Amino acid sequence: MADVKQAVRERYGAIAANVAEGQRNVGCCEGPSSCCGGGEKDVISRDLYDQVQMGDVPAAALLASLGCGNPTALAQLQPGETVLDLGSGGGIDVLLSAKRVGPSGFAYGLDMTDEMLSLAERNRAEAGATNVAFLRGDIEAIPLPDETMDVIISNCVINLAADKDKVLAEAFRVLKRGGRLAVSDVVVRGQVPEGLRRQMESWVGCIAGALSEDEYRSKLTAAGFAEVDLESTRAYSLDDVPTGDWQPTKQDREQLEGKFVSAFVRASKP
């Protein structure tokens, strides 16, 4: 799945470059296939942050937001905690987490895309955040020691990983005992046609790589997590998601309508 990783890196690097140049992020709507329905941002990524949160981060961090949820609002972060954001992009969730954990806490962001890391550093400096660090690396091989994080968050990134078992095993490794995983992700209720799975455009757009709810629970349990819970937060029609060159049949539409959902995924390390 090296081609998937490279496609993800190229797409999100291009988005970061656009934002750095002052252009609006168009998320998965960029390019020939659109999931926007004509809107300014795609259906999956829009309206995730309230006005207070939007005012707490630099404009470029908001423009580079590519998530499907708001894990910082649901993770119940406490002052003094250490947080890691997997696939931190332009840094919006890292900066919001840093505010929640306060000066006695710390927030790390991990990303594999140089352009996103550069943008995130610029946003960190503009925000004046001193309890933040951005790391270059792969979420399948987290460059941090064992049992050092209180909380791991992620925003619509784990579904992009080619080897999700490695991601979850790494998350489990770096969490302290009693630590918790609190991620937003796209999941699917049922099976996804192979035609859609094969479309690179929809891998990059967070859909074809999505796990089913049962698969997510099973993989978290296999990694060692306990208290696994998935809560659906937003359902999508097939018109909302990118399908690349794949042309769904009427039967496909009937099978997939409302099957893709954003979910908040919780688990803890015993």
BALOBA-1460 file (C-alpha; in Angstrom, 3 decimals):
// residues 270
<rec num="1" residu="m" x="0.000" y="0.000" z="0.000"/>
<rec num="2" residu="a" x="2.962" y="2.324" z="-0.545"/>
<rec num="3" residu="d" x="1.022" y="3.871" z="-3.434"/>
<rec num="4" residu="v" x="-1.795" y="4.783" z="-1.046"/>
<rec num="5" residu="k" x="0.623" y="6.458" z="1.353"/>
<rec num="6" residu="q" x="2.262" y="8.389" z="-1.467"/>
<rec num="7" residu="a" x="-1.100" y="9.516" z="-2.817"/>
<rec num="8" residu="v" x="-2.120" y="10.726" z="0.630"/>
<rec num="9" residu="r" x="1.179" y="12.568" z="1.083"/>
<rec num="10" residu="e" x="0.876" y="14.278" z="-2.303"/>
<rec num="11" residu="r" x="-2.748" y="15.302" z="-1.878"/>
<rec num="12" residu="y" x="-2.392" y="16.715" z="1.617"/>
<rec num="13" residu="g" x="0.929" y="18.315" z="0.793"/>
<rec num="14" residu="a" x="-0.770" y="20.155" z="-2.061"/>
<rec num="15" residu="i" x="-3.576" y="21.295" z="0.223"/>
<rec num="16" residu="a" x="-1.067" y="22.597" z="2.778"/>
<rec num="17" residu="a" x="0.766" y="24.501" z="0.043"/>
<rec num="18" residu="n" x="-2.509" y="26.052" z="-1.121"/>
<rec num="19" residu="v" x="-3.394" y="27.148" z="2.398"/>
<rec num="20" residu="a" x="0.086" y="28.577" z="2.939"/>
<rec num="21" residu="e" x="-0.452" y="30.676" z="-0.183"/>
<rec num="22" residu="g" x="-3.744" y="31.956" z="1.185"/>
<rec num="23" residu="q" x="-6.075" y="29.738" z="-0.813"/>
<rec num="24" residu="r" x="-9.117" y="28.127" z="0.782"/>
<rec num="25" residu="n" x="-8.915" y="24.436" z="1.580"/>
<rec num="26" residu="v" x="-11.356" y="22.451" z="-0.515"/>
<rec num="27" residu="g" x="-10.576" y="19.094" z="1.032"/>
<rec num="28" residu="c" x="-11.815" y="16.096" z="-0.889"/>
<rec num="29" residu="c" x="-13.582" y="18.368" z="-3.350"/>
<rec num="30" residu="e" x="-10.291" y="19.325" z="-4.943"/>
<rec num="31" residu="g" x="-9.805" y="17.796" z="-8.360"/>
<rec num="32" residu="p" x="-12.200" y="16.269" z="-10.865"/>
<rec num="33" residu="s" x="-14.481" y="14.426" z="-8.448"/>
<rec num="34" residu="s" x="-16.531" y="16.505" z="-6.059"/>
<rec num="35" residu="c" x="-18.203" y="15.627" z="-2.805"/>
<rec num="36" residu="c" x="-19.226" y="19.163" z="-2.033"/>
<rec num="37" residu="g" x="-22.490" y="19.555" z="-3.782"/>
<rec num="38" residu="g" x="-21.343" y="23.064" z="-4.651"/>
<rec num="39" residu="g" x="-20.396" y="24.171" z="-1.145"/>
<rec num="40" residu="e" x="-17.220" y="25.921" z="-0.072"/>
<rec num="41" residu="k" x="-16.006" y="22.912" z="1.912"/>
<rec num="42" residu="d" x="-16.820" y="19.259" z="1.590"/>
<rec num="43" residu="v" x="-19.710" y="17.743" z="3.509"/>
<rec num="44" residu="i" x="-17.481" y="15.584" z="5.686"/>
<rec num="45" residu="s" x="-15.233" y="18.400" z="6.934"/>
<rec num="46" residu="r" x="-17.577" y="21.317" z="7.392"/>
<rec num="47" residu="d" x="-19.103" y="22.785" z="10.573"/>
<rec num="48" residu="l" x="-16.945" y="20.832" z="13.032"/>
<rec num="49" residu="y" x="-15.772" y="23.680" z="15.283"/>
<rec num="50" residu="d" x="-17.794" y="26.280" z="17.169"/>
<rec num="51" residu="q" x="-17.178" y="30.011" z="16.987"/>
<rec num="52" residu="v" x="-15.109" y="30.065" z="20.181"/>
<rec num="53" residu="q" x="-12.797" y="27.330" z="18.941"/>
<rec num="54" residu="m" x="-12.448" y="28.969" z="15.535"/>
<rec num="55" residu="g" x="-11.410" y="32.167" z="17.286"/>
<rec num="56" residu="d" x="-8.760" y="30.309" z="19.300"/>
<rec num="57" residu="v" x="-6.642" y="29.214" z="16.315"/>
<rec num="58" residu="p" x="-4.969" y="30.971" z="13.380"/>
<rec num="59" residu="a" x="-7.056" y="31.220" z="10.228"/>
<rec num="60" residu="a" x="-4.645" y="28.969" z="8.326"/>
<rec num="61" residu="a" x="-5.108" y="26.173" z="10.868"/>
<rec num="62" residu="l" x="-8.846" y="26.297" z="10.291"/>
<rec num="63" residu="l" x="-8.473" y="26.427" z="6.510"/>
<rec num="64" residu="a" x="-6.244" y="23.340" z="6.608"/>
<rec num="65" residu="s" x="-8.719" y="21.370" z="8.716"/>
<rec num="66" residu="l" x="-9.497" y="18.089" z="6.940"/>
<rec num="67" residu="g" x="-11.183" y="16.149" z="9.720"/>
<rec num="68" residu="c" x="-14.546" y="14.477" z="10.081"/>
<rec num="69" residu="g" x="-15.154" y="15.370" z="13.723"/>
<rec num="70" residu="n" x="-13.882" y="17.347" z="16.688"/>
<rec num="71" residu="p" x="-11.983" y="15.001" z="19.025"/>
<rec num="72" residu="t" x="-10.759" y="17.854" z="21.230"/>
<rec num="73" residu="a" x="-14.345" y="18.633" z="22.233"/>
<rec num="74" residu="l" x="-15.072" y="15.018" z="23.153"/>
<rec num="75" residu="a" x="-11.805" y="13.752" z="24.636"/>
<rec num="76" residu="q" x="-12.375" y="15.398" z="28.041"/>
<rec num="77" residu="l" x="-8.819" y="16.670" z="28.203"/>
<rec num="78" residu="q" x="-7.617" y="17.735" z="31.640"/>
<rec num="79" residu="p" x="-4.984" y="20.270" z="32.737"/>
<rec num="80" residu="g" x="-1.532" y="18.713" z="32.919"/>
<rec num="81" residu="e" x="-2.180" y="15.883" z="30.455"/>
<rec num="82" residu="t" x="0.096" y="14.970" z="27.562"/>
<rec num="83" residu="v" x="-1.728" y="14.552" z="24.248"/>
<rec num="84" residu="l" x="-0.684" y="13.143" z="20.869"/>
<rec num="85" residu="d" x="-2.581" y="13.909" z="17.663"/>
<rec num="86" residu="l" x="-2.025" y="11.277" z="14.960"/>
<rec num="87" residu="g" x="-1.954" y="12.920" z="11.529"/>
<rec num="88" residu="s" x="-2.011" y="16.455" z="12.892"/>
<rec num="89" residu="g" x="-2.062" y="18.283" z="9.548"/>
<rec num="90" residu="g" x="-2.131" y="22.057" z="9.942"/>
<rec num="91" residu="g" x="-2.289" y="21.697" z="13.714"/>
<rec num="92" residu="i" x="-5.811" y="22.795" z="14.612"/>
<rec num="93" residu="d" x="-6.520" y="19.939" z="17.034"/>
<rec num="94" residu="v" x="-3.042" y="20.166" z="18.572"/>
<rec num="95" residu="l" x="-3.467" y="23.883" z="19.271"/>
<rec num="96" residu="l" x="-6.949" y="23.384" z="20.715"/>
<rec num="97" residu="s" x="-5.655" y="20.499" z="22.854"/>
<rec num="98" residu="a" x="-2.778" y="22.629" z="24.125"/>
<rec num="99" residu="k" x="-5.257" y="25.198" z="25.395"/>
<rec num="100" residu="r" x="-7.258" y="22.514" z="27.183"/>
<rec num="101" residu="v" x="-4.298" y="20.874" z="28.933"/>
<rec num="102" residu="g" x="-2.838" y="24.256" z="29.860"/>
<rec num="103" residu="p" x="0.758" y="25.259" z="30.552"/>
<rec num="104" residu="s" x="1.326" y="22.237" z="32.793"/>
<rec num="105" residu="g" x="0.362" y="19.894" z="29.943"/>
<rec num="106" residu="f" x="1.759" y="19.304" z="26.471"/>
<rec num="107" residu="a" x="0.394" y="18.544" z="23.008"/>
<rec num="108" residu="y" x="2.287" y="16.707" z="20.258"/>
<rec num="109" residu="g" x="1.311" y="16.518" z="16.611"/>
<rec num="110" residu="l" x="2.600" y="13.768" z="14.318"/>
<rec num="111" residu="d" x="2.460" y="14.052" z="10.533"/>
<rec num="112" residu="m" x="4.337" y="12.584" z="7.559"/>
<rec num="113" residu="t" x="3.832" y="15.516" z="5.184"/>
<rec num="114" residu="d" x="6.545" y="18.179" z="5.179"/>
<rec num="115" residu="e" x="4.222" y="20.868" z="3.853"/>
<rec num="116" residu="m" x="1.706" y="20.247" z="6.621"/>
<rec num="117" residu="l" x="4.442" y="20.281" z="9.265"/>
<rec num="118" residu="s" x="5.721" y="23.592" z="7.946"/>
<rec num="119" residu="l" x="2.206" y="25.044" z="8.018"/>
<rec num="120" residu="a" x="1.620" y="23.681" z="11.528"/>
<rec num="121" residu="e" x="4.841" y="25.281" z="12.793"/>
<rec num="122" residu="r" x="3.756" y="28.586" z="11.325"/>
<rec num="123" residu="n" x="0.383" y="28.260" z="13.033"/>
<rec num="124" residu="r" x="2.050" y="27.339" z="16.334"/>
<rec num="125" residu="a" x="4.207" y="30.448" z="16.182"/>
<rec num="126" residu="e" x="1.252" y="32.667" z="15.294"/>
<rec num="127" residu="a" x="-0.765" y="31.220" z="18.174"/>
<rec num="128" residu="g" x="2.139" y="31.718" z="20.580"/>
<rec num="129" residu="a" x="1.801" y="28.134" z="21.824"/>
<rec num="130" residu="t" x="4.755" y="27.063" z="23.976"/>
<rec num="131" residu="n" x="3.410" y="23.659" z="25.084"/>
<rec num="132" residu="v" x="3.284" y="22.236" z="21.536"/>
<rec num="133" residu="a" x="5.672" y="20.243" z="19.351"/>
<rec num="134" residu="f" x="5.177" y="18.852" z="15.857"/>
<rec num="135" residu="l" x="6.991" y="15.644" z="14.898"/>
<rec num="136" residu="r" x="7.703" y="14.203" z="11.473"/>
<rec num="137" residu="g" x="6.856" y="10.545" z="11.227"/>
<rec num="138" residu="d" x="4.467" y="7.772" z="10.316"/>
<rec num="139" residu="i" x="1.503" y="6.877" z="12.498"/>
<rec num="140" residu="e" x="2.401" y="3.222" z="11.876"/>
<rec num="141" residu="a" x="5.736" y="3.806" z="13.686"/>
<rec num="142" residu="i" x="5.228" y="6.572" z="16.263"/>
<rec num="143" residu="p" x="8.581" y="8.213" z="17.169"/>
<rec num="144" residu="l" x="7.879" y="8.413" z="20.912"/>
<rec num="145" residu="p" x="8.809" y="6.198" z="23.893"/>
<rec num="146" residu="d" x="6.523" y="3.605" z="25.464"/>
<rec num="147" residu="e" x="3.830" y="4.721" z="27.923"/>
<rec num="148" residu="t" x="4.377" y="8.475" z="27.637"/>
<rec num="149" residu="m" x="0.961" y="9.778" z="26.483"/>
<rec num="150" residu="d" x="-2.170" y="10.316" z="28.548"/>
<rec num="151" residu="v" x="-4.441" y="10.756" z="25.539"/>
<rec num="152" residu="i" x="-4.238" y="10.003" z="21.828"/>
<rec num="153" residu="i" x="-6.535" y="11.847" z="19.453"/>
<rec num="154" residu="s" x="-6.883" y="11.733" z="15.683"/>
<rec num="155" residu="n" x="-9.230" y="13.347" z="13.213"/>
<rec num="156" residu="c" x="-10.173" y="11.298" z="10.152"/>
<rec num="157" residu="v" x="-6.655" y="9.916" z="9.638"/>
<rec num="158" residu="i" x="-6.585" y="6.308" z="10.836"/>
<rec num="159" residu="n" x="-8.918" y="5.348" z="7.971"/>
<rec num="160" residu="l" x="-6.188" y="6.520" z="5.567"/>
<rec num="161" residu="a" x="-3.586" y="4.136" z="6.986"/>
<rec num="162" residu="a" x="-2.764" y="1.055" z="4.928"/>
<rec num="163" residu="d" x="-1.979" y="-0.992" z="8.074"/>
<rec num="164" residu="k" x="-4.469" y="0.011" z="10.739"/>
<rec num="165" residu="d" x="-3.381" y="-2.822" z="13.039"/>
<rec num="166" residu="k" x="0.079" y="-1.248" z="13.257"/>
<rec num="167" residu="v" x="-1.417" y="2.171" z="13.970"/>
<rec num="168" residu="l" x="-3.553" y="0.872" z="16.830"/>
<rec num="169" residu="a" x="-0.707" y="-1.238" z="18.231"/>
<rec num="170" residu="e" x="1.553" y="1.823" z="18.213"/>
<rec num="171" residu="a" x="-1.133" y="3.941" z="19.863"/>
<rec num="172" residu="f" x="-1.486" y="1.305" z="22.578"/>
<rec num="173" residu="r" x="2.300" y="1.189" z="23.056"/>
<rec num="174" residu="v" x="2.795" y="4.916" z="23.658"/>
<rec num="175" residu="l" x="-0.235" y="5.326" z="25.920"/>
<rec num="176" residu="k" x="0.282" y="5.204" z="29.658"/>
<rec num="177" residu="r" x="-1.670" y="2.607" z="31.619"/>
<rec num="178" residu="g" x="-5.074" y="4.124" z="32.155"/>
<rec num="179" residu="g" x="-4.561" y="6.330" z="29.105"/>
<rec num="180" residu="r" x="-7.277" y="6.743" z="26.542"/>
<rec num="181" residu="l" x="-7.827" y="6.851" z="22.813"/>
<rec num="182" residu="a" x="-10.364" y="9.394" z="21.568"/>
<rec num="183" residu="v" x="-10.505" y="9.695" z="17.793"/>
<rec num="184" residu="s" x="-12.904" y="10.876" z="15.139"/>
<rec num="185" residu="d" x="-12.975" y="8.679" z="12.056"/>
<rec num="186" residu="v" x="-15.107" y="7.607" z="9.118"/>
<rec num="187" residu="v" x="-16.574" y="4.118" z="9.482"/>
<rec num="188" residu="v" x="-18.872" y="2.112" z="7.271"/>
<rec num="189" residu="r" x="-21.923" y="0.115" z="8.272"/>
<rec num="190" residu="g" x="-21.646" y="-2.921" z="6.024"/>
<rec num="191" residu="q" x="-19.493" y="-3.879" z="3.035"/>
<rec num="192" residu="v" x="-17.898" y="-1.493" z="0.528"/>
<rec num="193" residu="p" x="-17.862" y="-2.589" z="-3.146"/>
<rec num="194" residu="e" x="-14.409" y="-3.519" z="-4.420"/>
<rec num="195" residu="g" x="-14.785" y="-0.957" z="-7.200"/>
<rec num="196" residu="l" x="-14.848" y="1.763" z="-4.585"/>
<rec num="197" residu="r" x="-12.009" y="0.229" z="-2.564"/>
<rec num="198" residu="r" x="-9.815" y="0.317" z="-5.650"/>
<rec num="199" residu="q" x="-10.339" y="4.016" z="-6.299"/>
<rec num="200" residu="m" x="-7.308" y="5.956" z="-5.064"/>
<rec num="201" residu="e" x="-9.347" y="9.164" z="-5.065"/>
<rec num="202" residu="s" x="-11.626" y="7.761" z="-2.409"/>
<rec num="203" residu="w" x="-8.681" y="6.437" z="-0.370"/>
<rec num="204" residu="v" x="-7.358" y="9.986" z="-0.251"/>
<rec num="205" residu="g" x="-10.865" y="11.240" z="0.495"/>
<rec num="206" residu="c" x="-11.220" y="9.078" z="3.624"/>
<rec num="207" residu="i" x="-13.850" y="6.658" z="2.343"/>
<rec num="208" residu="a" x="-12.472" y="3.521" z="0.680"/>
<rec num="209" residu="g" x="-10.128" y="2.780" z="3.593"/>
<rec num="210" residu="a" x="-12.859" y="3.067" z="6.228"/>
<rec num="211" residu="l" x="-13.343" y="0.109" z="8.553"/>
<rec num="212" residu="s" x="-16.711" y="-1.295" z="9.459"/>
<rec num="213" residu="e" x="-17.861" y="-0.699" z="13.030"/>
<rec num="214" residu="d" x="-17.278" y="-4.356" z="13.914"/>
<rec num="215" residu="e" x="-13.805" y="-4.326" z="12.321"/>
<rec num="216" residu="y" x="-12.864" y="-1.242" z="14.319"/>
<rec num="217" residu="r" x="-13.981" y="-2.820" z="17.580"/>
<rec num="218" residu="s" x="-12.189" y="-6.065" z="16.758"/>
<rec num="219" residu="k" x="-8.905" y="-4.352" z="15.862"/>
<rec num="220" residu="l" x="-8.945" y="-2.189" z="18.981"/>
<rec num="221" residu="t" x="-9.557" y="-5.224" z="21.159"/>
<rec num="222" residu="a" x="-6.816" y="-7.185" z="19.402"/>
<rec num="223" residu="a" x="-4.390" y="-4.310" z="20.066"/>
<rec num="224" residu="g" x="-5.147" y="-4.596" z="23.785"/>
<rec num="225" residu="f" x="-7.659" y="-1.783" z="24.279"/>
<rec num="226" residu="a" x="-10.613" y="-2.045" z="26.660"/>
<rec num="227" residu="e" x="-13.853" y="-0.089" z="27.072"/>
<rec num="228" residu="v" x="-14.218" y="0.207" z="23.305"/>
<rec num="229" residu="d" x="-17.117" y="2.368" z="22.178"/>
<rec num="230" residu="l" x="-18.173" y="3.812" z="18.806"/>
<rec num="231" residu="e" x="-20.666" y="6.661" z="18.641"/>
<rec num="232" residu="s" x="-21.957" y="7.798" z="15.249"/>
<rec num="233" residu="t" x="-21.953" y="11.564" z="14.917"/>
<rec num="234" residu="r" x="-22.907" y="12.207" z="11.267"/>
<rec num="235" residu="a" x="-24.210" y="10.033" z="8.421"/>
<rec num="236" residu="y" x="-23.570" y="10.687" z="4.723"/>
<rec num="237" residu="s" x="-25.411" y="10.026" z="1.528"/>
<rec num="238" residu="l" x="-23.434" y="8.539" z="-1.371"/>
<rec num="239" residu="d" x="-23.536" y="11.956" z="-3.044"/>
<rec num="240" residu="d" x="-21.545" y="13.344" z="-0.121"/>
<rec num="241" residu="v" x="-18.488" y="11.143" z="-0.590"/>
<rec num="242" residu="p" x="-15.777" y="10.985" z="-3.285"/>
<rec num="243" residu="t" x="-15.980" y="7.960" z="-5.590"/>
<rec num="244" residu="g" x="-13.393" y="8.853" z="-8.235"/>
<rec num="245" residu="d" x="-14.118" y="7.163" z="-11.568"/>
<rec num="246" residu="w" x="-16.294" y="4.522" z="-9.960"/>
<rec num="247" residu="q" x="-19.895" y="4.884" z="-11.136"/>
<rec num="248" residu="p" x="-22.283" y="3.401" z="-8.563"/>
<rec num="249" residu="t" x="-25.271" y="1.475" z="-9.835"/>
<rec num="250" residu="k" x="-28.755" y="1.926" z="-8.488"/>
<rec num="251" residu="q" x="-28.190" y="-1.169" z="-6.380"/>
<rec num="252" residu="d" x="-24.909" y="0.255" z="-5.055"/>
<rec num="253" residu="r" x="-26.717" y="3.423" z="-4.057"/>
<rec num="254" residu="e" x="-29.417" y="1.494" z="-2.264"/>
<rec num="255" residu="q" x="-26.800" y="-0.544" z="-0.420"/>
<rec num="256" residu="l" x="-24.551" y="2.366" z="0.528"/>
<rec num="257" residu="e" x="-26.992" y="5.178" z="1.284"/>
<rec num="258" residu="g" x="-26.323" y="6.292" z="4.854"/>
<rec num="259" residu="k" x="-23.738" y="3.538" z="5.402"/>
<rec num="260" residu="f" x="-20.758" y="5.919" z="5.681"/>
<rec num="261" residu="v" x="-20.711" y="7.747" z="9.023"/>
<rec num="262" residu="s" x="-18.405" y="9.877" z="11.077"/>
<rec num="263" residu="a" x="-17.919" y="8.271" z="14.462"/>
<rec num="264" residu="f" x="-16.273" y="9.132" z="17.740"/>
<rec num="265" residu="v" x="-14.171" y="6.142" z="18.772"/>
<rec num="266" residu="r" x="-13.259" y="5.707" z="22.429"/>
<rec num="267" residu="a" x="-11.044" y="3.120" z="24.100"/>
<rec num="268" residu="s" x="-8.688" y="2.871" z="27.065"/>
<rec num="269" residu="k" x="-5.450" y="1.098" z="27.950"/>
<rec num="270" residu="p" x="-5.966" y="-1.152" z="30.992"/>
